[in-house]
Amino acid sequence: MSDSQPHNIIQELRTTYIRSLADKMAQLAEAIQTKNFATIMRLGHQLKGSGSSYGLPQISELGARMEDAGENRVACSLGPLLAEFTRLMDNISDNQNKSETS
């Protein structure tokens, strides 16, 4: 196994994870719209646990805040959190695209 193979596998896993976040964002948007706090808590918890594992601690931090807002049923903070998640995903995608073309 060459030294580049582990790096390539890690990069592929990270790329797959980043792509999966779009689905999570859509699920969160729907859960926020319907005030499904159980789903908001579950998705926030998943993001909290996974982001740092893929080198994205901002995702973990945002997930923790979403989980907390869902648990405490603070609906007014969920829209801004979703907007922050959208901006964060845009930045991550931009950075991912730049690193793939380098």
Backbone as a ProteinNet text record, in pm:
[ID]
protein_1_A
[PRIMARY]
MSDSQPHNIIQELRTTYIRSLADKMAQLAEAIQTKNFATIMRLGHQLKGSGSSYGLPQISELGARMEDAGENRVACSLGPLLAEFTRLMDNISDNQNKSETS
[TERTIARY]
84.6	0	89.7	65.3	147	100.8	187.9	155.4	35.7	10	-100.8	-236.4	-238.7	-366.8	-447	-390	-469.4	-522.4	-438.3	-482.7	-600.3	-592.6	-700.6	-829.8	-818.6	-936.9	-999.8	-917.9	-968.7	-1036	-974.4	-1032.7	-1165.6	-1173.6	-1298.8	-1408.9	-1373.1	-1470.6	-1521.2	-1429	-1466	-1557	-1524.8	-1606.3	-1746.8	-1756.2	-1886.6	-1965.3	-1897.4	-1963.7	-2018.3	-1936.6	-1979.8	-2102	-2101.8	-2218.7	-2343.5	-2325.8	-2440.7	-2501.9	-2426.8	-2477.9	-2592	-2595.4	-2705.2	-2838.7	-2838.1	-2958.9	-2999	-2899.8	-2928.3	-2988.8	-2934.7	-2984.7	-3130.4	-3165	-3302.7	-3395.1	-3348	-3427.1	-3448.6	-3344.1	-3356.7	-3454.9	-3448.1	-3539.6	-3684.9	-3710.7	-3846.5	-3886.9	-3796.4	-3826.4	-3850.6	-3775.9	-3795.2	-3930.3	-3962.9	-4090.2	-4209	-4198.2	-4308.3	-4294.5	-4188.3	-4159.9	-4151.1	-4080.9	-4058.4	-3930.5	-3946.5	-3831.7	-3753.8	-3821.3	-3750.6	-3652.5	-3694.9	-3606.3	-3493.8	-3523.4	-3421	-3314.6	-3358.8	-3264	-3179.6	-3241.9	-3170	-3066.4	-3107	-3013.7	-2902.3	-2937.7	-2835.9	-2735.2	-2785.3	-2697.3	-2603.4	-2656.5	-2573.7	-2463.2	-2499.6	-2400	-2295.5	-2342.1	-2250.4	-2146.4	-2189.5	-2099.7	-2009.6	-2050.8	-1976.4	-1883.3	-1915.1	-1837.5	-1689.4	-1656.3	-1514.4	-1439.8	-1510.4	-1447	-1397.3	-1460.4	-1422.5	-1346.2	-1294.6	-1216.1	-1300.1	-1425.8	-1516.7	-1578.7	-1498.6	-1551.6	-1666.2	-1673.8	-1783.4	-1917.4	-1917	-2039.2	-2079.7	-1983	-2012.1	-2068.3	-2010.1	-2055.2	-2196.9	-2222.1	-2354.8	-2456.9	-2417.8	-2505.7	-2543.6	-2447	-2474.9	-2576.8	-2562.5	-2656.9	-2796	-2801.6	-2931.5	-2997	-2915.8	-2969.6	-3026.2	-2953	-2997.1	-3126	-3132	-3252.9	-3372.8	-3350.3	-3458.4	-3504.2	-3408.2	-3441.4	-3519.7	-3481	-3547.1	-3664.5	-3693.6	-3806.4	-3801.7	-3684.1	-3662	-3674.1	-3796.1	-3822.8	-3764.3	-3760.6	-3714.1	-3565.2	-3488.5	-3345.7	-3315.4	-3412.9	-3387.1	-3367	-3443.6	-3425.4	-3285.8	-3239.8	-3102.8	-2996.5	-3019.5	-2924.1	-2919.7	-3035	-3039.1	-2968	-2988	-2918.8	-2767.8	-2725.8	-2582.9	-2528.3	-2606.4	-2567.5	-2553.4	-2645	-2639.4	-2512.4	-2481.2	-2358.3	-2234.4	-2234.7	-2121.4	-2103.7	-2212.7	-2205.3	-2154.2	-2196.6	-2146.3	-1995.6	-1946.5	-1801.8	-1726.1	-1779.9	-1715.2	-1711.4	-1822.7	-1826.8	-1728.8	-1721.7	-1625.8	-1483.1	-1449.8	-1316	-1286.4	-1387.9	-1373.1	-1344.6	-1419.5	-1399.9	-1261.9	-1216.2	-1082.9	-974.2	-989.6	-886.4	-886.7	-1002.2	-1008.4	-946	-948.7	-892	-745.9	-694.2	-552.3	-461.7
-116.8	0	124	216.4	336.7	436.4	533.4	635.2	719	733.2	818.1	748.3	616.1	545.2	580.7	580.8	620.4	763.2	854.1	992.5	998.7	923.8	923.1	867.7	763.4	704.2	803.4	867.4	967.1	1081.5	1127.8	1237	1194.7	1070.6	1020.5	1012.3	965.4	958.3	1097.6	1192.3	1330.1	1388.8	1364.6	1414.9	1355.5	1225.6	1159.6	1217.8	1241.9	1300.8	1439.3	1520.6	1656.1	1650.5	1559.4	1545.6	1504.5	1421.8	1375.4	1488.5	1593.1	1703.3	1777.3	1775.8	1840.6	1774.2	1641.7	1570	1605.1	1613.3	1650.5	1791.2	1881.4	2017.7	2020.2	1942.3	1935.4	1877.5	1773.3	1713.8	1813.9	1889.8	1991.7	2099.7	2144.3	2248.7	2202.6	2078.4	2025.5	2013	1963.1	1947.4	2082.7	2182.1	2316.9	2372.1	2354	2403.9	2340.8	2212.5	2141.7	2138.8	2203.3	2206.6	2065.3	1978.8	1841.4	1840.6	1872.9	1889.9	1760.2	1645.7	1518.2	1496.9	1527.1	1512.9	1614.7	1735.8	1839.8	1795.8	1741.4	1693.6	1579.3	1485	1368.4	1411.7	1497.4	1542.6	1628	1714.7	1794.7	1706.4	1603.7	1510.3	1437.8	1395.3	1328.5	1421.2	1544.9	1641.4	1670.6	1682.7	1708.5	1598.1	1475.5	1361.9	1337.3	1381.3	1344	1451.5	1576	1682.7	1680.3	1673.8	1674.5	1552.9	1441.2	1319.3	1337.5	1429	1454.6	1585.6	1637.4	1759.9	1884.7	1877.5	1991.8	2022.6	2075.9	2102.4	2204.1	2288.9	2386.4	2313.8	2201.6	2122.2	2064.5	2014.8	1960.4	2068.2	2185.3	2295.4	2337.3	2349.9	2387.7	2278.1	2152.9	2041.9	2044.5	2075.4	2083.5	2193.1	2306.1	2416.6	2379.6	2305.6	2260.8	2160.9	2067.8	1969.6	2038.8	2135.1	2208.6	2286.1	2352.5	2428.7	2335.4	2218.5	2122.2	2067.8	2036.8	1982.6	2083.6	2210.6	2315.4	2379.1	2327.2	2372.9	2523.4	2571.1	2713	2734.7	2740.4	2747.3	2873	2983.5	3109.6	3106.8	3018.5	3012.4	2915.7	2835.4	2731.8	2786.7	2887.7	2949.1	3006.9	3087.3	3138.9	3028.5	2921.6	2810.5	2741.6	2725.8	2666.1	2756.2	2887.4	2981.3	2973.6	2960.7	2946.8	2816.6	2709.7	2581.2	2592.8	2664.3	2684.6	2759.3	2866.9	2943.4	2857.3	2782.3	2694.8	2590.7	2531.7	2432.8	2495.5	2617.6	2687	2704.9	2746.4	2764.6	2633.1	2528.7	2397.7	2347.3	2362	2318.1	2396.4	2528.4	2611.1	2563.8	2541	2495.1	2356.2	2269.3	2134	2141.3	2225.5	2239.2	2295.3	2389.7	2447.8	2343.6	2261	2159.6	2049.1	2020.1	1917.8	1964.5	2095.2	2147.4	2183.1	2180.6	2214.1	2099.4
0	0	0	-90.1	-96.3	9.5	37.5	137.4	96.9	-32.9	-76.5	-64.2	-56.8	-49.2	75.9	196.1	312.9	300.7	248.9	231.9	134.8	23.9	-74.3	-15.3	64.2	126.2	223.7	303.3	398.5	324.2	218.1	138.8	76.7	28.9	-28.3	78	196.6	305.7	342.6	349.9	384.3	277.2	151	40.8	46	72.5	83.5	200.3	311.8	428.2	394	329.3	294.1	202.5	108.4	19.3	97.4	199.5	278.6	361.1	384.2	464.8	395.8	263.6	191.5	226.9	239.1	277.2	420.7	508.4	648.5	654.5	571.8	571.1	524.9	423.5	375.1	482.6	550.3	658.8	771.2	804.2	909.1	868.4	743.8	697.1	711.7	672.4	685.3	831.9	915.3	1058.5	1125.2	1084.5	1141.4	1098.1	971.1	919.4	992	1023.1	1089.5	1241.6	1291	1435.2	1494	1420.3	1464.2	1548.5	1674.9	1763.8	1784.9	1780.9	1797.1	1682.2	1560.6	1444.5	1449.7	1490.3	1503.3	1604	1716.2	1817.2	1762.4	1693.7	1640	1536.6	1443.9	1340.2	1400.1	1494.1	1561.2	1633.2	1699.2	1770.4	1673.6	1559.3	1458.6	1408	1380.1	1331.6	1439.4	1562	1673.3	1683.9	1664.9	1679	1559.4	1442.3	1321.7	1267.1	1282.9	1218.9	1249.6	1375	1413.8	1361.8	1349.2	1297.7	1154.8	1082.4	943.6	927.9	1038	1033.4	1018.4	1060.2	1049.1	1185.3	1276.7	1411	1411.2	1308.2	1300.5	1287.3	1216.1	1201.7	1337.1	1412.3	1545.1	1636.7	1633.9	1719.6	1681.4	1553.8	1506.9	1539.9	1524.2	1559.7	1707.1	1792.4	1936.5	1965	1896.5	1915.9	1864.7	1753.8	1700.8	1795.5	1843.8	1937.6	2061.1	2112.9	2230.9	2202.8	2087.4	2051.6	2035.9	1976.8	1963.4	2097.2	2181.6	2314.2	2397.2	2386.1	2464	2389.9	2270.1	2189.7	2164.5	2129.1	2101.9	1950.8	1903.7	1759.9	1696.4	1769.5	1710.6	1674.1	1732.7	1700.8	1586.7	1547.4	1447.8	1307	1268.2	1136.8	1119.8	1215.6	1206	1207	1282.2	1282.6	1146.1	1083	949.7	849.3	860.8	771.9	792.4	916.8	946.4	887.5	897.6	840.8	688.6	626.3	480.8	442.1	513.1	484.3	505.8	613.5	643.2	532.8	487	380.1	250	221.7	102.7	111	228.1	247.2	235.8	295.7	290.1	146	74.7	-64.8	-151.2	-128.8	-204.1	-178.2	-50.9	-15.4	-71.8	-70.2	-123.4	-274	-344	-488.6	-520.4	-441.2	-463.9	-441.7	-338.7	-311	-416.1	-474.5	-578.8	-709.6	-735.1	-859.6	-845.4	-723.1	-700.5	-733.8
[MASK]
++++++++++++++++++++++++++++++++++++++++++++++++++++++++++++++++++++++++++++++++++++++++++++++++++++++

